[in-house]
Amino acid sequence: MGDSTVCPGDRLFNAAEYLAGAGTYVKGDQIYTSLVGIPQSFAGSSTAEDKRPVVEVVRSGSKVKIPEAGNIVIAKVNKVNPRLASASLLCVNTQPLNDSFSGIIRQQDVRATEIDKVELYSCFRPGDLVRAEVISLGDSRSYYLSTAKNDLGVVYAKSLNGAPMIPLSWQEMQCPVTKVVEKRKLVAHGYKKLIMQVGSGSHVPCVVLPRGQKSGCLPNGLEVECFVYAPSLAQHMQSSALIISHAGSGSVFEALRLRKPLIAVPNVILMANHQAELAEHLEAMGHLVSATPATLVDAVRQLKASKLVPYEKGSPRGIVAAIDELMGFAAS
């Protein structure tokens, strides 16, 4: 097509010969432009039933990014029904989109396993932001999107109360205000950042980050940061979705008082293995998950934070009464 500029309301093509794309609309049997720009046409998807070419209008002077198969996009969910979720594409490969593009996530494209058991409303809700892969051009109006891979799924969601929710696992999020748990299909476990206090020992982390490097980003998008010492860990703990700690009583009970999911990894060489005893006891009560360095990865993968029992601070009256009895003080 030529480089001539069209204005809103200009007639472009007969709707029987072309499909209306971005920047156009159909009225009667004709396609019209809805913005100022240059009309372009391209072949429709080879998998679509309708083989007519697509016409769209590109804003003058702008270089439009068109999503392609294999691109990673961020999309906002608009509607959900039992068969699919429809969404508006916002970004493609981290580049914001200036034009409107639509996508659909079909039931069979939500996850890679147990596809027949997928319930769309337990995976997405209107308003959710989803990280997805473009798997095909779909039909003339919507791209086919997939969240089947572990690094794809919901990245941001608000609760029915309107508060941004906190990921509990790869399929659950919790409202920090009401504590109500809602189901979602999350990016892996929904964790986007790993913060490590490494201490002043002789060991230097060199697996997730190159030796000597204090921060970075892994290929899967996980941000990593480490530090030797901080005056207080309270801010880090308060903002975390999951805490992994040794099983010293101070760290354990601080995490439990904050109502944060906790995986405790006891240091078994300290003080007659008291850390292991504490971790095992609190795990038996359902307050945390106890792990070893060898089982930590599986513990994170299998964590069901909503199943943990909230820790309630105990009353000191019992131990006070026991001391009074031991010392021979009369009960008041």
N, C-alpha and C positions, 0 to 999 in steps of 0.2 A: 504494500500500500504506500501511498505518497506521504510526504512530510507536512502536508497542509494541516493547519490547526482547526479544530472544530470547537464549537461552543455548546453549552447545555441546550438541549432541545433539537440539535441538528440531527436529521435523519441519516442513518448509516447504511443499513442493509435490510433486505427482506428477512424476516425471522424464520421463514421456511428454508432459507439457504445457510444461515449462520446461527450460532448460539451466542447469547448475550453474556459477555464476560465483565471483568472489573471496569467500572466507569461507564457502564451502559445500562439501559433498561428497555423492556419491551412494552410497546403500546400498540394494541391492535395486532397487525401482522408485520409491524416494522420495529427495527432496533434503533434507539436514539441514544445520544451521548448525554451523560449526566454531569460532566465537568469539562473544563477547558483543557485541551490537550491534543495529542496526536493519535489517531486510530491505528491499531495494529491487529493483525490476525495471525493465528497459528493453528496447527492441526490439533484436534482433540485427542484425548487419551486413546491409545490403541485397545484398551480393555473396556472402554465405555460402549454401551449399546448404541448411543447416538454418535455417529461418525462425522457430523457436521463440523466445520472449522469454527473456532471461537474468535470473536472480535472483542477487543477491549480498547479503552482509551487511556493513554499514558499522559500524565501531567506534563506540560511543556517544560523543558529544561531539567527534568528529573530523570534519574537513572533508577528504574524500578527493579527491585530484587524479586524474582519469581521463585517461589519454593519449588524444589526438585526432589525426585525420589532419592532417599538417602540423607536428606537434610534433617537436622534436629531443630525442632521448633518449640516455642512456648505458645500455648494456646489457652484462651479463656473459655471455659465450658458455659454454654448458653442454655441448652436443654438436654434432658436425659429421659430416655424411654427404655423399655425392656430390651430393645434390639441395638440401640446405639446412643452415643452421646455426640451432640453437635457442638462445634466450638469455632471461635474466631481466632485466626492466627495473628499473633502480636510480633513475634521475632522469628527470624530464621538464622541459625548459626550465629546467635548473639547480635545480629543486625536487625534493628527495628524496621518494621514494614510500614510504609506510608499508605499503601492501598489496602483495600479490604479483601481478605482471602478467608474462605471457610474450609473447615475440615470436619470429618466424622471419624469417631472411634467405634468400630463395630464390635459386637460381643466377642467374636472370635479373635480380635486383635488386642484385647485387654492384657492378657497374660499368656505365657507359653504352655502352662499345664492346666489340667482340669477345666478346659474351656467350657464344657457343657454346664459347669456349676457356677459360672460367672453371673453375678447379679449386678447390672450396671449401676443401680442406685446405691450399692454398697461400695462402689469404686470411685464414682465421681458425683459431684453435686454442682448445680448451677453456681457460677462465680469462682469455682476452683481454677487455679493456674496449673497447667499440666505440661510437663516436658515429654515430647513425643517425637517419633520418627515418621517422616513422610515415606510411606511404602509404595504409593502409586499416585498418579494424577487423578484417580477416581473418575467421577463423572465431570461434566462441564462446570458444575457449581461447587463441588467440595472435593478436597484432597482426602485420600484414605490415610489415616494416622494409626500408629501402633504404640502401645506402651508395654509390650510383652517383655522387653529386656529389663534387667534388674536396675539399670540406671535411668529408667523412664517411669513416669507416673506423676502423681500430684506433688507439686513443690510448695504450694501455698494454698491454704484454705481457711475460711472463717467459719466459726460455729454458728448454730442457730441464734446464739446470743449476740453475734456480731464481733466476737473476739478472735484474733488470729490464733489458730490452734497449734498445739505442740505435738510432734510425732511421738508415738509410743512404740510402734513397731512398723513393719512394712505394710501393715493393713489396718492400723488404728491411729487415730489422733484424738487428743483430749482438749476440751475447752478449759483454759486456766482459771476461768471465773466460776463456771458452774460444775466443773469436774466431769461433765458428761462426755462419754467416749463415743466417737462416731467412726464408722468404717470408711476407709479409702484404699485405693491402690496407689501406694506411695513409691517414690524413688527409693529403691532398696529399702533401707530402714528410715529413709527421710533425713538421714544425717548429712549435713552439708559441710561441716567443719570439725576437725579434730584438734583439740588443744591439749598439749601434754606438759606436765611439770616433770622434768627429768632428774632433778636433784643434783647434788654436787659430787656424786660418786664417780668412779673411774669409767663407767660405761658411757659411751657416746652414741646416741641413736644414729644409725646409718642405713636403715632399711627403707622407711617411708620417706626420709629426706637424705640427701647427700651429706656426708660427714661434715660437720661444722656449719651447715645451713640451718637457719632458725625458722624459716617459713617457706612455703611453696604450695603448689597445686598439683595433685596427682592426675594422671590421664583420664580418670573417671570423673573429674570435676571436684573431688573432695579437697577442700582447703586444709592445710596442715600448719600448725604453729607450735613451737615448743619454747620453753623458758626454764631456767635453772631455779629461780626463786621469785616469789611474789610475797609482799607483806601479808596479803590476805587472798584466799581463794574464793571468798564468799560471792563476789560478782560473777566469776566464772561458773560456779556451781549453780547460782540462781538462774542463769540464762541457759543452762544446759538442758538437753533432752535426755541424756543418759550420762551417768557418772560411773567410771571404772576406777576403783581405788584399792589400795591395800586394806587390810581389815583391822587397822588400828581403831580403837573405840572412838577417838575424837573425830576422825574423818567419817566413819560409818554413821555415827549418830547425827552429825551435822547434815549429811546427805538425806538421811531418813526424816529429820525434822523439816527439811525443805520439800518433802514429798516427791523426791526425784527417784526415778528408776535407778537402782544401784546393782552393779556387779562387783563383788568384793573378791580380791585375789590375795589370800593370806600369804604373809612372809613366814614360812614354816620354821625358820631358824631362829626366830626371836622368842625369848622368854618362855621356854617350854611349850612352844606351839600354841600360845594363848590366842593368837589371831585366828587360827583355824577353828578353834573351839567356839569363839564368838561368831564367826561367819556361819558355821554349821548350825549353831543354835538359832540364829536369826533367820537362816534359810528355812529351817524346819517350821518356824513360826510364819513363814510366807512373806517376810519383809524384804528380802533381797535374794539375789542369786549368787551362790558361791562357786568360784571357778579356780582353776590353776592356769599357769601360763600355757600349758598344752591344750586345755579345753576352752580357753577364752574366746577363740574365734567362733566355735560352735555355740557358746553361751550367748554371744551377741546376736548370731543369726536366729537362734531359737527363742530369744527373749519375748515374753508376752507380758508387757508392762502392766496391762490392765488387770492381770491376775494377781499382782503383788498386793499384799495387805498393807494399808497405810499404817505407819507407826504412830502410836499414841503415847505421849510422854507419861511415864508412870508416876505414881504418887510416892513421896518419900516417907509416908507415915509408917509403912511396914518396917523399914530398916530402923527408923527412929524408935519404934516400939521394941524391936529386938534389942537395941543397944540399952534402952532403959531397963529392960528385964535383966539383961546381963549385968548391968551395974547396980541392980537392986533398987532402982528408983520406983517410987510408988506411981501407979497410973493416976493421971489427973482426970 
